[in-house]
């Protein structure tokens, strides 16, 4: 199946009119400068993505576009959409008294309640999923069936609006260079999109982006226009996104020269600074074409608050904006596993381990007692890997990253419907930080191990986030985590998941367990002369079963219903 990416100053109306599955890029973090038609300079912040987004002024008021293309203070319509008031956006101290009265009634940080529907396509044929080894969990299934290894051609159509041409007179060649030129360096770029995918797949994937156009669309830039709204704040410009057109029966089987249109992704010629766009947004949207979901919170605060998600560490989160979109980050170990570029090594035995950088397709997997609830470990060498160098903002911003993945049957729909990190209380792809807690959000040196706090161990006892969502403890703990050049060295200690039972008899108690845990566990029974604090079993010798890996004592008495036991034994498990 061939995919279409529209890189444009204005999108093609024919492709934008259908309903489909949206996967978008999040708003650019930080502040953006916007110029009104009268020359007024505004500093704004964008929040959201293509499905739901809004803009905040430096004073915290919500702004939206008016019919003349300028920004206005916003209010909510009956349907929950943002609509402009009659007050054009200016700094609050520059407003008239009447305008200030209107704005004060609006309140700050007004959020739209309407969300553009995310309609899922009909089931599509997919490549066979990556098959795990016996007893090993599988990676989450991709959202598309696109080819992810070998040579893949993708069509890039440049489209301009009827009243606005490409800023560059050589747009086709400029985009060819941006996407395909080896060592592309315009405006300080780290490389082309081809370089990015070649490097991160270790040459397993060889995309070819075929650029055609520009073609002229029939409508003006007020309909679909200019620089990308996700990083410019221009309310009349297009928000980069991917869309699957086949959910609308009108576009179920659209073909061009025998090639079926499955969907498209779109971007823009210019970024917020009115320079030629960089590769970050393109690589993010093309990541959707390959089958990766969004790892940011796609409904923002609607599901109990905004989840921190994977921040600048992932291309499929806000990492597409690293170095002003010139240097998207390394593809992480889960993303590589999903598309068949790598498979993490499961850690099951004691010993000293050396983890090579994820750029070499290396990573570790640790299971929990819950099937498909597991942890992934990777080494991000931010000093030597050019794609991760923007993360190297301090000495402690490198080393081990740990992810908690929930792909249990209950949460598979969240992965399919692109909502996997919408609940901050239950992220399905969660960063396990060296310093847990909200104070570490967007602080890389408190996310990496060892990090700024020199955290050299990871176990259920040392990190509250290193347990399954069902509170099951992994049987693998790590200590002596340290950096050695580009490698991460660590010590592994495993613990048997002991299943024990005690059989009560007349004069003794029999403690049994599965496996041979003698090296890690010892069992004993002790006579007690007092029953205080003990639980006495019925005299018929019933079996007492105990939870895994918890300390329990079982008392036994004989003599029927005597108030004081003649003989009592305890069985202790010692961690």
Residue, then its C-alpha position, 0 to 999 in steps of 0.5 A: x500500500x502506498x502512502x501519501x504525505x502532503x507537504x504544503x503551504x495549503x492542503x489539498x481540499x480533496x484530501x482534507x474533506x473526508x473523515x478519518x482517523x487522526x494522529x497529530x503532532x502536539x503543540x510546540x512547547x514554549x512561547x511563540x511570537x505572533x504579529x497581528x495585522x496592525x503590527x501588534x506583537x503577541x507572545x502566545x503559548x499553544x496547547x493541544x493537537x490537531x483534534x483539540x487545541x487552543x492558544x493562551x496569551x501571556x496573560x493567560x487568556x484564551x485566544x482564537x482566530x477571527x474572520x480577518x485572520x487576526x487573533x481575538x479573545x475567545x469565548x465558548x459556543x453552546x457546542x463547546x467550540x472556541x469562537x471570537x469575541x469582538x475584542x481583538x487580542x492585545x496585551x490586557x494593559x492596552x485594552x479599553x475599559x470596556x474591553x477589559x470588562x469583557x475579557x475579565x468576564x471570560x476568565x483565564x485558560x478557557x478550554x474548548x470542550x468540543x473534541x474533533x471525533x477520532x473515528x477508527x477505520x474498518x479493520x485492515x490487513x496488517x503484517x504478521x505481528x512480531x512473534x515473541x519467544x515462548x513465555x515472552x510478551x509481545x510488543x503492542x500491535x502497530x496502527x498501520x500495516x506499512x512496510x518497515x524494512x527494506x526499500x519503501x517509496x512514499x509520494x510527497x505532493x507539494x500543494x499551494x493555495x490559490x492566493x499564496x505560493x511557496x516562499x521558495x522558488x525552488x520548493x521541489x528541490x528544497x523538499x528533496x534535500x530536506x527529505x533525502x539529502x545525505x548530511x542535510x544541514x540547512x539552518x543547522x539541521x542534523x540530517x535529512x529525514x532519510x538520514x534519521x530513519x536510516x540511522x535509527x533502523x541501523x540501515x534496516x529501513x530505506x525510505x525513498x521520498x518522491x517529491x512532486x509539485x507544487x500544484x495549485x489548489x482552488x481555495x485561498x490560504x484562509x481555508x488552508x494555509x501557510x506555516x504549520x499552526x502547531x508551531x506558528x500560532x497562525x489560526x488559518x494555517x494547517x495543523x500537521x497530522x495523519x488521517x486515514x480516509x477509508x472510514x468514510x464510505x465515499x473514500x473507501x476505495x479511492x485509486x490513482x492509476x491502480x494505487x489505492x489511497x489509504x490515508x495521508x499525512x500533511x505538514x507545512x513549508x514554513x515553521x513558526x520562525x518563517x524559515x524552511x521547515x525542519x524534519x521533526x514534524x515530518x518524521x513524527x507524522x511519517x512515524x504514524x505512517x509506519x504504525x507508531x501511536x502518539x505517546x503524548x496525552x492526546x486529550x490533555x486534561x480531559x481524563x483527570x489531568x495532563x499526563x507527562x508521557x514521554x516528553x522530549x525523549x520520544x519522536x512520538x511525543x514532544x521530541x519532534x521539536x528538539x533543537x527547533x525540530x532539527x534533531x528529533x530524538x532516537x527511536x526508543x526500544x519499544x518503537x524499534x521492537x514494534x516495527x521489527x528493528x530490534x528485540x529487547x533481551x529478557x533479563x532472567x539471571x543474576x550477573x553483571x550486565x553491560x547495556x550498549x546504546x539503544x542506537x545499536x538496537x539494544x535494550x532489556x526487558x523485565x517481566x512482572x507477574x502480570x502478563x503483558x505488563x512489563x518494563x523496558x530498559x535502554x541506554x541513551x548515549x546523549x554525548x555520542x549519538x547526534x540524534x540525542x545530543x539536544x537531551x544532553x543539557x547537563x552532565x547527568x542527562x545521559x544513561x539508563x531510561x526505564x519504561x513501564x509498558x501496559x499492553x494487558x488485554x484491558x488496555x489494548x484498546x487504548x493502544x488501538x485508539x491512540x489514547x494510551x497515555x491520556x490518564x495520568x494515573x495510568x499511563x500505558x507507556x510510562x517513564x520510570x524516573x530515577x527520582x519519582x514524582x511530579x518534581x521530575x517532570x521535564x527534568x532529564x537529570x532526574x529521569x535518567x539513571x544514575x542521574x543528578x541524584x546518583x540513583x544506582x539501584x532499581x527495585x520495588x523497594x527503592x522505586x515505587x513506580x517499579x511494580x506492575x499496575x496490579x502491584x506485582x513485584x518484578x523478580x529482577x532488581x538492579x544495583x551498581x548502575x553506572x556509566x562507562x563511556x558509552x555503555x551502562x553497566x549494572x548488576x542484576x539479582x533475581x528472586x524466585x516468585x515463590x508459591x508456598x503452601x502449609x499443610x497443617x497436621x496434628x502435631x506439625x506443619x509441612x511447608x512446601x514450595x515450587x522450584x528450588x529457591x534454597x539460594x534465596x529463601x529459607x524455611x523454618x518452623x518454631x514451637x510457640x507456647x502462647x497463641x497470642x497473635x497467632x491464627x489457629x487452623x481448624x483441627x481437621x488439618x486444612x491447607x493454608x495458602x499464602x500470597x507470593x513473597x510475603x511473610x506469614x506465620x501459621x499456627x497449628x493446634x490439636x485437641x479439638x476445641x481447646x482454648x489453649x493449644x497443647x502444641x503450636x508450630x509456626x512456619x516463617x518465610x524470610x526475604 
